[in-house]
Amino acid sequence: MEATVFTLIGLGIVAAVMAVVLRQHRPEFALLLSLGAGALILGGIVAGMRPVLGQIQSVFDHTGLPAPYAEILFKALGLCFITQIACDACKDAGETAIGSKVELAGKIGVLVISLPLFSQVLGIVDSLLR
C-alpha cells in the first residue's frame, strides 16, 4: 500500500507541475490535465481503500451495530469525497462561487443521508426521557 501512496503522490506532483507550465500556453488543456490526474488519483485511492472498508465492516459486524449505520457512514463518506473533488475541480477552473455551492450541496446531501439516523437517535432520547 505504501508504494501505491507514493505513486499517487508522485503522479499528483508531476501533474501539478505540468498543469502550471501548460496553463501559461493552453489553460483549457491544463484544466483537462488536472481533472484527468484527479480521476486517476481517485481511482488509486478507491482501490487502496478496499481493505480498510472491509475492516470497518468487520468492526461493525463484531459490535452488533445494525447494518444501516454502516451503510449511512459509507454513503456519507463517499459523498464527502466526491463533493470535495468536484469542489476542487470548480476552484481549479476559477469558479470559486460554483465550488462553494457544490460544497453546500454536499453538506446538505450528508444531512439528508443522515436523517434516518438522527430520527432514530431522537426516538431513543424521547424514550429515555419518558
C-alpha positions as CSV (number, residue, x, y, z in Angstrom):
1,M,0.0,0.0,0.0
2,E,2.9,2.4,0.8
3,A,4.2,2.1,-2.8
4,T,0.8,2.9,-4.1
5,V,0.6,6.0,-1.9
6,F,4.0,7.2,-3.1
7,T,3.0,6.6,-6.7
8,L,-0.2,8.6,-6.3
9,I,1.8,11.4,-4.6
10,G,4.3,11.4,-7.4
11,L,1.5,11.5,-10.0
12,G,0.0,14.4,-8.2
13,I,3.2,16.4,-8.1
14,V,4.1,15.7,-11.8
15,A,0.5,16.6,-12.9
16,A,0.6,19.8,-10.9
17,V,3.9,20.9,-12.4
18,M,2.7,20.0,-15.9
19,A,-0.5,21.9,-15.3
20,V,1.3,25.1,-14.2
21,V,3.5,25.0,-17.3
22,L,0.6,24.2,-19.6
23,R,-1.6,26.9,-18.0
24,Q,0.7,29.6,-19.4
25,H,0.1,28.5,-23.0
26,R,-3.2,26.4,-23.1
27,P,-5.3,26.9,-19.9
28,E,-8.1,24.7,-21.2
29,F,-5.7,21.7,-21.5
30,A,-4.3,22.4,-18.1
31,L,-7.8,22.0,-16.7
32,L,-8.3,18.7,-18.5
33,L,-4.9,17.5,-17.3
34,S,-5.9,18.5,-13.7
35,L,-9.2,16.7,-14.0
36,G,-7.7,13.6,-15.5
37,A,-4.9,13.4,-12.9
38,G,-7.5,13.8,-10.2
39,A,-9.6,10.9,-11.6
40,L,-6.5,8.7,-11.8
41,I,-5.6,9.5,-8.2
42,L,-9.1,9.0,-7.0
43,G,-9.2,5.6,-8.7
44,G,-5.9,4.6,-6.9
45,I,-7.3,5.8,-3.6
46,V,-10.5,3.8,-4.0
47,A,-8.5,0.7,-4.9
48,G,-6.4,1.2,-1.8
49,M,-9.4,1.7,0.5
50,R,-11.0,-1.7,-0.1
51,P,-9.1,-3.4,2.7
52,V,-9.8,-0.5,5.1
53,L,-13.6,-0.6,4.3
54,G,-13.5,-4.4,4.8
55,Q,-12.0,-3.9,8.3
56,I,-14.6,-1.2,9.2
57,Q,-17.4,-3.6,8.1
58,S,-15.8,-6.3,10.2
59,V,-15.8,-4.0,13.2
60,F,-19.5,-3.2,12.7
61,D,-20.2,-6.9,12.4
62,H,-18.4,-7.7,15.7
63,T,-20.0,-4.9,17.6
64,G,-23.5,-5.9,16.7
65,L,-24.5,-2.5,15.4
66,P,-27.2,-2.6,12.8
67,A,-26.1,-2.7,9.2
68,P,-27.9,0.6,8.2
69,Y,-25.5,2.5,10.5
70,A,-22.5,1.3,8.5
71,E,-24.4,2.0,5.3
72,I,-25.1,5.6,6.3
73,L,-21.4,6.0,7.3
74,F,-20.1,4.7,3.9
75,K,-22.6,6.7,1.9
76,A,-21.8,9.9,3.8
77,L,-18.0,9.3,3.4
78,G,-18.3,8.6,-0.3
79,L,-20.4,11.8,-0.8
80,C,-17.8,13.8,1.1
81,F,-15.0,12.6,-1.1
82,I,-17.0,13.2,-4.3
83,T,-18.1,16.6,-3.2
84,Q,-14.5,17.6,-2.3
85,I,-13.2,16.5,-5.7
86,A,-16.0,18.4,-7.5
87,C,-15.4,21.5,-5.4
88,D,-11.7,21.4,-6.1
89,A,-12.3,21.0,-9.8
90,C,-14.5,24.0,-9.8
91,K,-12.0,26.1,-7.9
92,D,-9.2,24.9,-10.3
93,A,-11.3,26.1,-13.2
94,G,-11.5,29.5,-11.5
95,E,-15.1,29.1,-10.5
96,T,-14.9,29.5,-6.7
97,A,-18.5,30.6,-6.4
98,I,-19.7,27.4,-8.1
99,G,-17.3,25.4,-6.0
100,S,-18.8,26.9,-2.8
101,K,-22.3,26.0,-4.0
102,V,-21.1,22.4,-4.7
103,E,-19.7,22.2,-1.2
104,L,-23.0,23.4,0.2
105,A,-24.9,20.8,-1.8
106,G,-22.6,18.1,-0.5
107,K,-23.2,19.2,3.1
108,I,-27.0,19.1,2.5
109,G,-26.6,15.7,0.9
110,V,-24.8,14.3,4.0
111,L,-27.6,15.8,6.2
112,V,-30.2,14.0,4.0
113,I,-28.4,10.7,4.1
114,S,-28.1,11.0,7.9
115,L,-31.8,11.9,8.6
116,P,-32.8,8.3,9.4
117,L,-30.0,8.0,11.9
118,F,-31.0,11.4,13.5
119,S,-34.6,10.3,13.8
120,Q,-33.6,7.0,15.5
121,V,-31.4,8.9,18.0
122,L,-34.2,11.3,18.7
123,G,-36.5,8.4,19.3
124,I,-34.1,6.9,21.7
125,V,-33.7,10.2,23.6
126,D,-37.5,10.6,23.7
127,S,-38.0,7.1,25.1
128,L,-35.3,7.7,27.8
129,L,-37.0,11.0,28.8
130,R,-40.4,9.4,29.3
